[in-house]
């Protein structure tokens, strides 16, 4: 068992710091993905405005209504291709976010479990007779700290899943608008 309360405090502090580090890593990955989505949306909006201005100019310069309709028809296919490219890029970003998040979470969970096992082993070895209650209290404290870590990980996963659902909804709406 720990020889003094400072050893236990140091071990517990290290576990909590690891939890915070994990949360920060996962949050950074989610924010990076969000930045990519925002960048894609800005680029898409800019390109869309430029294309719309060019199309408006071409339609306004058409010599007759048939020529104007031909210009509009010629612009539809590239517009559909741009929408499909946007959806493809958005799907790639979401997949990348999900994969990075999963890898980071799994790595941190594995490391946390190893740290927890080592901490419990350290707590339970060299236990003096009659101090079993103290060992149970220490084990409970360690297990509660790990449960807190798991809750943070679960909450972050849920946040990423909610983000992915929102992106999927927006993508589906964009496809419907494009089809119309």
VENPESUL-V397576 format. One record per pair of residues at least 6 apart in sequence whose ideal C-beta (glycine too) atoms are under 8 Angstrom apart, sorted by sequence separation. I is the first residue (numbers start at 1). J is the second residue. D is the distance in Angstrom with one decimal. If there is no record, write none. Layout:
I|J|D, I|J|D
//
This chain:
2|8|4.4, 62|68|3.9, 62|70|7.7, 127|135|5.5, 2|11|7.2, 59|68|4.9, 62|71|5.7, 124|135|5.9, 59|71|5.2, 123|135|6.2, 58|71|4.6, 59|72|6.4, 123|138|4.8, 124|139|7.4, 55|71|6.9, 123|139|6.4, 55|72|7.1, 58|75|7.8, 120|139|6.1, 123|142|6.9, 55|75|4.8, 120|142|6.0, 119|142|5.5, 51|75|7.2, 116|142|6.3, 51|78|7.4, 116|143|7.8, 51|79|7.1, 116|146|5.0, 51|82|7.5, 113|146|7.8, 48|82|7.5, 112|146|6.5, 47|82|6.8, 112|149|5.6, 44|82|7.5, 109|150|7.7, 44|86|5.2, 109|153|6.5, 108|153|7.3, 40|86|7.1, 105|153|5.6, 40|89|5.6, 40|90|6.4, 105|156|7.4, 105|157|6.7, 37|90|6.9, 40|93|6.7, 101|156|7.6, 37|93|5.8, 101|157|7.1, 36|93|4.8, 101|160|5.3, 33|93|6.2, 36|96|7.9, 33|94|7.5, 36|97|7.9, 98|160|6.8, 33|96|7.1, 97|160|6.6, 33|97|3.4, 32|97|7.8, 97|163|7.7, 98|164|6.6, 30|97|6.8, 33|100|7.7, 97|164|7.6, 29|97|6.7, 94|164|5.3, 29|100|5.0, 30|101|6.9, 29|101|5.4, 94|167|5.5, 94|168|7.7, 26|101|6.1, 29|104|6.0, 90|167|6.2, 26|104|5.9, 25|104|5.4, 26|105|6.3, 91|171|7.5, 90|171|5.7, 22|104|7.9, 26|108|7.8, 22|105|7.7, 25|108|6.8, 87|171|5.4, 22|108|4.1, 21|108|7.8, 87|174|6.9, 86|174|7.1, 87|175|6.6, 18|108|7.7, 22|112|7.1, 83|174|6.3, 83|175|7.1, 18|111|7.3, 19|112|7.5, 18|112|6.0, 83|178|4.4, 15|112|7.6, 18|115|6.4, 80|178|6.2, 79|178|7.4, 15|115|6.3, 14|115|7.4, 15|116|7.2, 15|119|6.8, 11|119|5.3, 11|122|7.2, 8|123|7.9, 2|122|7.2, 1|122|8.0, 2|123|6.7, 1|123|5.8, 1|124|7.3, 1|125|7.5, 1|126|5.9, 1|127|5.4, 19|145|7.4, 30|156|7.1, 1|128|7.2, 15|142|7.2, 22|149|6.8, 26|153|7.2, 12|141|6.8, 16|145|6.5, 19|148|6.5, 23|152|5.0, 27|156|6.9, 30|159|6.6, 34|163|7.2, 1|131|6.6, 8|138|6.6, 12|142|7.4, 15|145|5.0, 19|149|4.3, 22|152|7.0, 23|153|7.9, 26|156|4.4, 30|160|5.7, 33|163|7.6, 37|167|6.7, 15|146|7.3, 18|149|7.4, 22|153|6.7, 1|134|7.0, 12|145|6.4, 19|152|6.1, 23|156|6.6, 30|163|6.9, 1|135|6.5, 15|149|7.6, 26|160|8.0, 2|138|7.6, 1|138|7.3
//
